[in-house]
């Protein structure tokens, strides 16, 4: 594994760990890309995100999100995975993850 990949992975993991901390539920893959600081998908970014989320205890799945099947990252028990996690901008214009009950 090249050093730059490892450095990128650690940076993405740190960012996601600070934003998701102890959250459980389901988060759209597109929202996870935003939280990771990526402007758009690419093979390298998708690979980094997948590895970081897996290392942080999240599983990739295809679950219902607002009534439609979506690719998501999910963590927690089956009941906890029903909680929707949405990305929003806080008062300080930083990204925050908000829980939304189904």
Secondary structure, DSSP 4 states (H G I P E B T S, - for coil): --HHHHHHHHHHHHHHHHHHTT--EEEEHHHHHHHTT-SS--HHHHHHHHHHHHHTT-EEEEEEETTEEEEEEEES-TTGGGSEEEEEE-TTS-EEEEEE--
